[in-house]
Amino acid sequence: MARTAHAHAHARPAIGLVAGLAFAIAPTPPLADHEAQNRIVWQDPGEVARGEAYRGPWRMNASEFRYVDDASVAINDHGEVVVVWVDQVEQAILLQRYDRDGQAVLDEPTRIGGEPDTFSWLPRVAIEPPPDDEDAFTVHLLWQEILFTGGDHGGEILYARSRDGGRSFEDHQNLSNSRDGAGKGRITAHRWDNGSLDLLLAAEGQVVAAWTEYQGPLRVTYSSDNGESFAEPETINEGAYKPARAPSLAQAPSGRILLAWSEGDSPYADIRIATSDELGEGFSAPATAVETPGHADAPSLVVDDGGTVHLAFGAIPANDLEDYRQPYHRRLHITQADADTLEFGPANELDAGDWPGGFPTLARSADRLYLVWQRYQHPTDRPYGLAFTHATLDTLAFAPVEPVPGTVDRPYSGGLQGQLKRRMAVNAAGEIAIAQSRFVPGSHSDILFIRGQVQDR
C-alpha cells in the first residue's frame, strides 16, 4: 500500500516552482527597438504525431494512459532535426527525423522501447553533425523509465544510441540502477516534476548524463567512448540537506563541464553549480551560483564561444511567496558569468508582459541567445502556450516577447508528467527547432514541430 500511495502522488505533475530572489535584482534588461531588431520568421507548425486524450487514474505501469506527450528536440549544424516523444499507449519513445526543408526522413517513426510493459517518460535527445553519409550520424537518447526496483518510487535513467541517424537503436543501458525514483525533481514530499535529468554531448566523444532522485541525490555519469560504456555515477551533492532538482549541463570552450540545478523542499532555495575540468577526476564541491531569498527553479545553461556562461531560471518575487510551488508566480531571470570564475552578476528580470511562466529552455547560435518558456495564465491553470524571445550576444537586448505559433490555439499545452524538458534547439546558423506536446481533453493529444530563423531586416 505504501508504494501505491507514493506512486499516485508521483502521478500528479509537480508544478513546482521558483521563487523570490535574495540578491539585488538588476533593472529589467532593455528591449531592443522592434523595428531595429531582427525578427523571427516562423514556418507553419507541423504535426509529428497524434493520439487520444485520455488519462485514467494512476495504477503504476498498469495505468490506462492513452495520449502522446513529452516532446523534445535536437538540431545539428546541417539543419537536420530529430524530434522524440512518448506514446503512452505503447509505453515507448518514438523518433522522427526531418531534413532542412522540414520533410520527414523516416517512412515510419522509430520505436525505442525500454523495459517491456513500463512507461518511458521525458526523453532528452542529442545528435552529432553528419559525416558524408547522411545516415551515419549518431543519435543519443536519455530518458526516465518507470521501473520499480525495490523503493517506493519508480524511476531509472536509461540511455540508448543510434549510429544510423535514428533508424535503429542499440540495446539500452541502465545508468542509474537506483531504488530511489531516479528522474524525480522534488518540490515537496508530495509534489515533483518527472524528467529531472539532462544530457550533454561534450568534446572528444564524451557523453555526460545527470539526474536527480526522489530523496534528493544529484548523480552524474559520463562516457568517454561516445556512449559505448559509462563510468560509475558520482554523487555531486553528498550530504546536502535540500533535495536537488532540474539539472542543466553545458560545456565551456576550455572543455570545462558545468552543472547547475535548483533545490526543493523549501521556499528558500538557490541555484547551485559544480564544475569538472577533467571528468575522470570528478566535480568540484557545489557552490551557490545565484542566491535567492525565495525559491529559484529550473535553470538552463549555455556557454558562448567567448566563454561567457548564460543562466536562465524562474524566480518568484520575495513579496509573493504564498505558494512557491505554483509556476504562475514565476518570473524569468537571466544572469551571466565568466566560465572560469563563475562569479554571476545580478540577475535581470525579463519583461515578459502577459507571458509569465517558467521552465525555460535557453539556447544559442553563433551570435544570439534564444529563450522559450511555458506560460501560465492563472495560479490554478495548467500551462498554456510557449513564449519566446531572443537577443544578440553583443547587446543582450531582448526582443519583445511573442507566442510560439501553434502553441496557443488550444486550452492546454505542455507535458502531463512534468514540465522539465528541452523544448527548443538552435544551431550555429540560428536555425530554431521547437517541439511541443498538447493535450486537449475530450479531443486529442498531439506533438507539434515548429521551425524558425532570424530574418535580417
N, C-alpha and C positions, 0 to 999 in steps of 0.2 A: 504493500500500500504506500509505503514511503516513496518508492520510485514513481508510482503513478502520480502522486501529488506533485512531486518536483517536476516531473515531465510536463504535466499540464501547465504549470507556471511557466515553464520554458516556452510553451507554445504561444504565449502572449508576447508578441514582439515588444521588446522593451523600447519604448520610445524615449530613451533617457536622454539625459541631456547636459547641456553645458551651462555654465553659469557665470556669475559675475566676476569681475576682474579685480585682482588685488594690486595690480600695478597701476601706474598712472596711464590712463587711456590717452593716446595721442589724438589730435584732431582727425576728423574724418578725412581720408585721403581725397584729393581733388578728383572730380570727374573731368575727363577730357571733353573739350568742346565737341558737341555731337557732329557738327559739320566737318571739323578737322580730323576727328578720329576715324580711322579706317573701320568700315562696317563689316559685319559678318554676313556673307551670302549663304543661306541655308538651302539645301536640297529638300525636296518633298520627303517627309518621313516614309520609310518602307516598313512593312510588316514582316518580321522574321518568322514568327510563329504565333499560333492562336490555339486557345483551349477553352474549356468550360470555366465557369467561375463559381465553383462550389468548394466550400471548406467546412468539413464536418468537425465534430469535437475531437480533441486531441486524445488519441489512443496509441501513442508512440508510433512505431512503424506500421501499425495496422490502421492508422487514421485514414479516413476517406477524404483525401485531398485531390481535387480534380481541377488543376489550373497550371498555367505556365508562369514562371516567376524568375527572380534573381538574375537579371541580365547584367552582363559585364562585357568589356570590350578592350581590344588592343589594336594598334595600328603600327605598321613599320614605315620606314622612310621611302618605300616604293609605293605607298598609298594603299597597300593591301590591308584589309581589316578582318579580324576574327571576332565574331560575336558568340558568346556562350550563355546558356540559360539552363534553367531546371524545368523538367517536365515532371510534375508531382505524381501523375498517373503512372508513369514508367519508373519513378524513383531513380532518375538518372539525369546526367548532364548531357545536353546536346550542343553541337557546334556547327556553325556555318561560316564560310569564308566568302569575302567579297573582293572583287577587283577594284581598281581605281575608279572605274566608271559606275560602281555601285551594283554590279551584276553578281549574283550568286555563282560561286565557282563549283560547289559540290552539287551533284544531282539530288542528293538527299542529305540532310544533316547527319553528322557523325554522332553516334551514341557512345558516350563514355560512362560506363557503369562502374560503380564502386562495388561494395559488397551486395550480394543478392538481397532483395526484399528490405532494403533500408533506404531512407531518404538521403539524397545528396543535395546540399544546400550551398548557396552563396559562393560560387567559384570566383577565382582570380585567374586571369589568363595573361601570358606574356609571349611575344613572338620575336623571332630573330629576323634580320634582313635576309631575303632570299639570295642564294647564290645564282649562278647561271641557270640552273634547273629550278624553275619556279615552284616545283612541288617538293623541293628538298629542304626547305627551311624547317626549323624546329619550333614546335608549339609546346609551351609549358603550362600546366594546369594544376591549380591548388584549390581544394575545397573542403568543406566540413561534411563529414559523413555521420549520420545519426546512429552510431553504434553504441550499445550499452555493454560495457566490458567490466562490470563489477561495481560501478558507482551509481549514485542516484541520478546523474545527468548523462545523457547520451551525447557523444561527440568525439570524433577522431579527425585528424588532419591528414587527408590523402593527397598524393601527388601522382600525376601521370604525364607522360611525354609522348609527343608525336614527332617523328622525323620525316614525315612525308606531307608536311603542310596541313595537317589536321585531318587527313583522310582516314587514318587509323591511329590507335594509341597502344603503347605497350602496357603491360600489366601495371596496376597502380602500386604505390608504396605507401605504407602507413608510417608517417613521420612522427606522430605523437605517441602512440602506444600508451595512452593515458586512461585512467579510471575516472577522470575528474571533469568530464564535459569540455573537451577541447573545442575551441571556436566560440565560446560564450564570453561576451563582454558585459560584465555585471555592472548594473547601476545601483540596484539594491538586491537584497537576498531574494526578492520575488520578481524582479524585472531586469531584463537584459536584452541586448541585441545579439542574435547569432551573426556569424560572419566576421567575428573578431580575429582577423588573420590578414596577412599580406604576403606578396610575392615580388621578388626583385631579380631581374637579370643583371648581374654585375659583370665586371671586366673579366677577361681570360677564362671564360667558360664557367664562371661561378653562378650558382643559383641559390638565392637566400630566401628562406621561409620563416615567418614569425607568426605566433598565435598566442592567445591567452586562454586560460581555463577558468571554469566557474569559481573556484576558490581564490583565484587571483594571480597565479604564477604567469609570467611572461616568458615564453620559450622561443629560442631561435636555433635553427639548424641551417647548414649550408652544404652544397655540393661543389666540389672543385673539378668535377668531370662532366659538366653540362647536364646534370640530372641523372647520371647513371647510378650514383650512390650518394648517401647523405651521412654527415657526421652525427654523433650523438647530440641531442638537443642540449643547449645551455640555458640555464635559468638566469634571466637578466636581473630580476627584482627580488633576489633572495632576501627573505626576512622583512619584506615590505608589509606595512600594516593596512594598506589600502589595495584592493584588487586592481590589477591593470586591465585596460580595455582599449580596443581600437588601435592596434599598432599600425605604423606607417613607415615604410623603408624608402631610402634614397641613397644614391652614391654621388660623392663629390668627384671633380676631375682628378684629384690626387689619388683616388682609389678608396678613400675613407668611406665606410658604410655608416649611415646614420639611421637610428631607430627612435621614433617618437611615439608616445602613447599618452592616453589620459587615464584617469582613475575613477573608481566608483565607490559606492557605499558612503558617500559624504557629499553635501552640497559645497564643501570647501576642498577643491582638488585642483591640481596644477597640470600643465603639460610637462611631461618628463622626457628625457632624452638620454641616449647612450650611444657610443661610437665604437667602431672597430677599425683599426688601421691594418690589421692582419687577422683574417677570420680564424685562422688556426690558433691564434693567441687569445681569442675571446673578446668580450666587450668591456668597455670602461664601466665604472660604477655609475648608477643612474644619477642624473643631475636634474635640477629644475630648469627647463627652458623658458617657460612663461609662468610666472607666479600670479595666482588669481585669488581674490577673496571669496569667489564662488566656485562653480564647477565648470571648468573649461573642458571641452569634449571633442572627440573625433578629429584629431589632427590630420592634415595632409601635407606632405613634404615634397618639394622638388629642389634641385640644386642646378643653377645655371652654369654656363661654360666658364664664367669668371669666378666660380667658387662661392657665389652668394647663395645661402640657404633661404628659401621662401617657405614660410609656415602659415597655413590657413587653419582656422579652427572656429568652432562656435563658442559663444560665451554669453551668459546671462548677466545683465547689469546688476551691480551689487544691491540695488534697491528693489529688485524683482525676483527674489529667491523663494517665493512661496512654494513653488513646486519645480525644483531644479530638474526633474525628470522629463518635463514637457518640452519638446523641441520648438513649440510655437514661440517660446520666450527667448530663443537663441538669437544672437546677432553675430554675423560673420566678422571675424577679425583676421588681419594679416600682419605679419612681422617678418623681419629679415635679420640674418646674422652672417658673419664670415664662417665658412666651413671649418676653418682651423681653430678659431677662438670660441665659436658658438655663444657669443655674447649678443643675445637678441635685443633689439631696440623695443621701444614702446609699441604695443600692438594698436594698429589703426582699425577702427570700426568702419566697415564698408557701408556706404549709404545705399541700402537695398530698397528703400521706398516701401512699396506694398508687397515686397517679396521677402519677408523674414523667413528664417528657417535655419537648417543646419545640415550636418553630414556632408561637408564639402568634398569635392574632388578637385585638386589643383594639378594642372599640367602646364607644360611649357613647350614652345618651339624655340628656334634659334634666337628670336628677338622679342618674345612676347610671353606673358602669363595668361592662362585661361582658367576660369573658375566656374564650376557649376555646383548647385546645391539643391536640396529638396525643400520645397516651400510648404509652409503650414499656415492655414488661414485662421485657425481658432484653436485654443488650448485642447479642446476635446476632439478635434478633427484628425483624420488620417491625412497623410501628405497629399498635396495637390499640385502637380506640375513641377518642372525644373526651372530654376532661374540661372541666368548665365551673364557673365561679364568678362572683360579682358583688358589688359593693359600692356603697354610696351615696357620692356625691361629697363630702358634708359630713363623713363619718367615715373613708372608705377602709377600713372594716372588712369584710373579705371573708367571705361565707357559706361554709359547708362545701362542699368540692369534691364535685361529683356527675357521673356519666356523662351524656352526651347520649343520650336514648333512641334505640334503634335502631342505635347505632354499636358496640355491644359484644357482639352476639349472633352474630358470625361471627369466624373466626380471623384475619382480616386486614381492615384498612380503611386508607384513605389512598391517595394517588396513586403510580403506578409511575414517573413521570418525575422526581419530586422533591416535596418537601413544602412548598415556598414557594408559598402560595396564601392567598386570603382566604376563609375558611370561614364567616364569620359577618358579618351586617349587622344593625344596630339603628337604629330611627328615634327621633325625639324623644319619642314617647309610650312608648317602651320595648317596642315590638313586635320580637321577635327572629326572625331567619330564619337557618337554618343549612343548608348543603349539604355532603354528604359522599360521596366515592367509596368503593366497596368492591370488592374483587377476591377471589373465593373460588375457589381453584384446584380444577379438576375440576367446578365447578358453574356459576357465572355471575359477572358483574360487574353492578353497578347504581349508580344515583345516588339518594341519599335527600335529601328536603327535610323539615326539622323546624321547626315554629313554636313559639314560646313567649312568655310575658309574665309580668311580676311580678304576683302576686296579693296584694293587701293583706290582711293578717290582721285 
